[in-house]
Amino acid sequence: MGLMRLLTAGLVSALMMAVLLQDASAASQWDEPAAALAGQIADILGPGQVRFTLRNASSIGNDDVPVIRRLLEQDLKSHGITVAGSESANAIRITLSENVRERLWVAEVVEGTETQVTMVHLDLAGAQSAQQASGMVLRSQQLFSTREPILSVLVAPGALIVLEPEQFVIYDHSGKTWREQRRVLIGQKRPLPRDPRGIIIPNNDLISFQAWLAGTECTGNDTAQDAGSWSIHCQESDDPWPIAAGADGNTPARISAFYNGARDYFTGVLAPNAGVDLPAFYTSAVIPRPAGGGAILVNGIDGKMQLLDTASSRAQPVAGTRDWGSDFAALNSGCGAGTQVIASGSGEAATDSLRAYEIPALEAVPASPPLAVNGAVTAMWPAPDNKSVFAVVRNTAAHAYEVDRVTAVCN
């Protein structure tokens, strides 16, 4: 019996030592990124009590997650941040995620009504480098409001060109308001789809444009640079629409896609041919890639986001977009990675919102707190210089449509 007790005690000790060594190995692997992320959180939040949640959306083993949580809590405590219950108004939500190139530990830091995002990047081999996220904040300014549905607008010298489902309305600026000058009927010969869409693309001279609606293409010009002298002509056309312009000089200048006017979406066939078939989609944007070149981001009519890398001609799904609505646009803010995607909310809330995301690989990472808007976003597109985004918002309470200009402020 004595020998059996000795053997049993030895076995237990060996198992305990193995567990301790395994925990120590895991701790040594995750110690630096945990300390880096805790330091970034402390820079945002400062000492105090917080609610803390940790979600593993990566290939990190389930046995490592408690070790990472314990390291994070210890490092936060060293900065004066302690984990508390639901009574705290402040919260830290950490997601362990990854893409094909690297791991991303993303922390959403909620302080009262404000949310800031920070992250740590690790390569899949375990080496890591800390990086403060952009911490950008979106700002919105109402540009124009009307009771008629708005598909798109163009801000031109001395004029505002508003594209409605069946007409253009031209305004000039009078004091602090826009004053209607005249209307130009489009004269479509085909029935409009249930949810009509359209775009206006300015030419480089800024005094002429091209516009597209279902089955119709229009041109406009104003050589006198006066709101009353705009000349607009429309004709039937099945030519592809320009769907996206590059957010910087390294991405394609213009990509076009064929539009199914009867069903109100793009077919997925691009011009010029990208060498791959995209799914039918509603919205698109071109974003630069870290390795150079550009990629086309589309949301399929099935609600799934895909990214087509123009260098490899492969379309792949994008994670982290479950809360996105059907409208988004690229913004060259200069914050963080330089270019973000501004996306509307999923539409589940009573009022919509806009939020900035960065897509370093195949996952959308929040880069700003949500920006509440006065209704539902029905259209979105980048300004010609890509430094702001225009959003059409249907304000049900006011029975009006408004156009907001959305910009970013870097923290």
N, C-alpha and C positions, 0 to 999 in steps of 0.2 A: 504493500500500500504506500509505503514511503517513497519507493522508486516511482510508482505511478503518479504520485502527487508532484514529484520533481519533474517528470516528463511533461505532465499537464501544465505546470507552471512555466516550464521552458517554452512550450508551444505557444501559450498565451502571450508570453513576453515577446517571442519572435513575431507573432502576428501584430502585436501592438507596435513593435519597432518598425515593421513593414509599413503599417498605416502612417506612422509618424514620418517615416522617410518619404512616403508618397506625398503626404501633405506638404512636407518641406520642399520637395521637388516642384510641386505645383505652385507653392508660394513663391519660390525663387523665379519661376517662369512668369508669373503674373504680378510680381511685386512692383516692378518699375511702371508698367502702364496704369496700375491701380493708383500708385502714388501720384503720377502725373495728372490723371483725371481728377483725383480728389483735390489737388492743388488748384486746378482750373475752376472747379466748382466753388472752392473757398474764395477765389478771387471775385466770383460773381455774387455769392450769397453772404459771406461773412459768418461769424459765429451765431449759433442758435440751434433750435430744434427743428427737425424736418420729418416729413413722411418719406419713406424710402422704398422704392420698388426696383426689382432687377428682373429683366426678361432676357432669356437666351434664345436668339434667333440665328445662331451660328453653329458650326460643327464642333465647338468646344464641348467636351464630354460633360455629362450631368454630374459626375463626381467632382469636376473642377469648379462648378458654379458656386457651391457653398464656400469654397476656399476664396474665390474672387470676391464674393459678397463680404466675407469676414475681413479681407484685406481692405476693401473699400470703406467699410465701417470704421476700421481702426485708423485708417489714414484720414478720414473725415473728422474723427474724434480728435486727432492730433491738431486739427485746425479749429477746434472749438465747435464742430458741428456734430450734434448727437441725434440719433434716430429716435423718434417719438411716435406716438399713436396718431389717430385720425384727428386729434384736436389741433394739430399744428396747421397753420395757414400756408406754410412753405412746403414744397415737395421736390424730390429728386427722382426722376424716372430714367433709369439707365437701361439701354438696350445693347446687348452684345450681338453684333451682326458681322457680316462679311460679304465679300464679292469674290470674283475670280482672282483678284490680285492681292487683296489685303483684308485684314480684319478692321472693323470700326467699332469702337466703344463710344456710343453716343449718349450724352447726358442732357436731358431737358430739365432745366432748373426753373421751378415755378416759385416766384416770390410775390405773394398777393395776387394781383391781376396781371403781372408781367411774366413772360416766359423767355428765357434765353437758352441757346443751344451751344454746347461745346463738345469736343470729341478728341479721342486719341486714336491714331492710326498705327497698326501693327502689320508687318508683312506676315504671310502664312508660315514662315519659318520660325517666327517668334521674335525677331528683332523689331523694335518699336521706336516710334518717334512721336512726341507730343505736339499737337497743333491746336491752337485756339481757333474755334470756328468763327465765322464771320460776325456772328452776333448782330446781324443787321435788323433794322426795324423798317417796316413798310409804312409809307405815308400816302394818303389819298386826298385829292382835291377835285371837287366837282367842277367839270368844265361846262356842262350844258345839260338842260333838262327840257323834255317835251312830253306830251301825252300820246304821241304817235310812236309805234315800234321803231327802233333804230337797229339797223344791221351793221353799219360802220360809219365812221366820220373821217374827214380829212381837214386838218388845220393848215390853211394856206395863207400866204401874205394877204392880209386885209379881209379874209373870208373864212367861213366855216362851211364845208360841204357835208351835208348829212344824207346818207343813203337809207331810204326807207324801202319797204317791200315793193312799192309801185312807182316811186318817184324820188328825185333828188330835190332837196330843199337847200337853198343857198342863203346864208346869213352874213351880215356884216356886223362889225363891233360898234355899238353905240353906247358910250359911257362904260358902265360896268356890265352890260348885258349884250346878248346877241339879238339882232333885229332881222326878221325875215325880209329878204329882198324879192325872191321869186321861186317858183317851183317848175321843175322840168319832169314831165311824165316819161316813164321808161317805155311804156307801150309793149309789154310782153305779149307774145302770141300764144304762149303755153300756159296752162294753169299753174299757179304757184303751189309749191309743196306746203304741207301743214305747218311746218316750222321753217320758214324761208331763211336763207343765209346769204350773205354777200360780203364783198371786201372792196376796199379802195386802196390802190397802190400808187403813191406819188412817183412821178418821174424825177430824175436828178435835178431838173430845172426848178422844181417846186411850184411851177405855175401850170402844170399839166398832170393828168393822171389817167390811169386805166382802172376800170371797175368790172367786177364779175358778179352776176346773179345766175340763178338756174336758167340755163339755155340762153343767156344774154351776156354780151360784152359791150362795155361803154367806154368812151374816151371823153375827156374834158380838157379845155385849155383856157387860159386867161392872159392874153398878151398885155392887156392894160393894167393888170394887177389891181383890179377893182371888183368888188363882189357883184356888181351889176353887169359885168361884161363877160361872165363865164359862158362858154359855149360847150354844150354837152350833146353827144350823139350816141345812140345805142343801136345794136343790131343783133340778130340771132347768131348764136355761136355755140359750138360744142368743144371749143378748144380747151385745153387744161388750164386750171387756175394756178397762179403762183401761191403756194401754200406756206412757204417759209423762206425767210431770208436769214443769212448767217448773222450771228451775234458779234462776230469780229471779222477781221480781214483774212483769217485762216480757214474760214468755213465757206461752203458754196454760196455764191451771191444770190441765186434763186433756184428753187426747186418747184416744179409744177406737178399737179396731179389731176386726173380726170374725175369730174364731179357727176354723180348720179342725181340729176335734178328731180327726178320722180320720187326718189327715196331719201333725199336730203343727206347724203354722205359721199365721201370720196371712195372710189372703187378700189384703191390700192395700187393702181397702175400709175407709175411716175414718168415724168418727162423732164430731163433725159432719163432713159432707162437706168435704174440703179443696179441691175443685175440680180434682183431678188424680188419676189412678189410679197408685197405688204398685205396685211388683212385690210378689209374695208374699215375706214376710220372716219372720225369726226374732226379732229383737231391735230395739228402738228407744230413742231418747232425744231429749229436746227440749233444744236449746242456744240461748242468746241470740246474736244477730248484732250485729256492730259498728255497723251502721246503725240498730239498733233492731228490736224484734219478736223472733221466734224461728224456728227451723228444726227439722225433724224428721229425725233421722239414722236410717237403717234399713240392715240388712244383708240383702240378698236371698237367697233359697234357692240362687241361683247363685253365692253368695260375693262379690258385688259390693256395695260400700257406695254409698248414694245419700243426698243431702241435699235435702229438700223445703223450700224457702223459703216460709214461710206468707204472706209479703207478695206474692211474685210467683207463687206456686202452680206453681213449676217444680221438678221433681226432676232433679238433676244428679249425675253420678258424682264421687266423692271420691278423689283420688290419695293415695298414701302409706299405704294401708291393707292392703297385700298381706300383711303379717305379722300381721294381726288374726285372732283367733278369732271364734266366733259370739256371744260374750257381751261386753257393754259397758254402761256406765252413766255418766250425767253427774254431776260432782262440783263443787259450788260451794266451791272451796278458798280463794278470796281471793288466790291466787298469780297472778302473771303477768296474763293477761287476765281472771282472776276465775273462769272456769268451764273445766274440762277434761273430756275424755272418758277414762274409765279402761277400757282394753280388755285382754282376755285375749290370750295368744299364739295362734299359728296351730295349735298342737298337734303340730308337727313334732318338738319336743324331748321328752325322756323326762319332764320335769316342766314344768308350765305356769308362766306369769309374768303379771304385771299391769304396765301402763305407762300413764302419763298422756300425753295428746295435746291440743294446741290446734288448732282448725280456724278460722283467721282468714278463710278464703274457701272454696276447694274443694280444699284439701290439708291432710292431717293432719300436724302437725309435732310430733315428740317433745318433751315438756316435762319428762320425768323419766327416770332410769335404770329398767330393768326391775326389778320386785320379784318374786323367786322365791317360789312357793307350794309346798305339800307334795303336789301331785298335779295333777289336771285340774280346771279350773273348769267347773262344770256349770250355774251360774245366777249372776246378778248383778243388783242393783237398788239405787237410792239410798235412804238413810235419809230419814225424813219431812222433816227440815230441810235435806236435800241437802248437808250438810257432811261426810258420810262415805258410804261405799259398802259394802254387804254382798256377800260372795262365798261361794258354796257350793263347796267343794273336795272332790273324791273322792280320798281318800288310799288308794291301792291297797295300799301297803306295810302300813298299819295296819288295812286292811279297815274303814275308817270314812269317814263324811262329816263335815266340819267347816264351821262358819260363821265366817268371818273379817270383822272390821270394818276397813276400809281408810280411812286418813286421809292428809292431805298436810301436809308441813312445808315452809314457804317458806324458801329460802336467801337 
